[in-house]
Amino acid sequence: MRLLAEIVIIAAVISLGWNTPFQEQVAQAKAKIESTLHRTGSSLQKNQDPSVKRY
């Protein structure tokens, strides 16, 4: 059973890297994460409490 699971995992990793290299997939994921964090950060700044004094 463990051998079957290992074979399935190895096959999945090979199939993921077959069409697009892992470097491109990592770059795409990084860009998506950064854009999501940037959008989240900008929305937090828009809704700041005006009564809080900031320097």
N, C-alpha and C positions, 0 to 999 in steps of 0.2 A: 504494500500500500504506500509506504514511504517512497519507494522507487518511482511509482506512478506519479505521485505528487511532484517529485523533483523533475521528472520528465516534462510534466505539464508546465511547471514554472519556467524551465529552460526554454521550452517551445514558445511560451508567451513572450519572454525577453527577446528571443530571436525575431519573432514576428513583429514586435514593436519597433525594433531597430532595422528592419529589412527595407522599408520604403523611405524613411527619413532617418538620417543619422541622429544619434542621441544628443549631439551638440546642438542641433537645430531644435530638437524637442525641448531641451533645457532652456535655450534662449527664448523660445516662445512662452514657456511657462513663467520664466523670470519676468518677461515683459508684461504678461497678463497680471501677475501678482503686483508688480510695481504700479501699473495703471490703476488697479483696484485700490491699492493703498493710497495712491495720490487722490483719487476721487473721494475716498473716505476722509482723508485729512482735510481736503478743501471744504467738504460739507460740515465738518466739525468746526472749522474756523468761522464759517458763515453764521453759525448759531451760537456764538459766544454770548455770555451774559453781559449786557452793557453796564451793569452795576459793579462789576469786578474791575478794579483799577489795575491796569497793566502798564509796565514801564517799557 
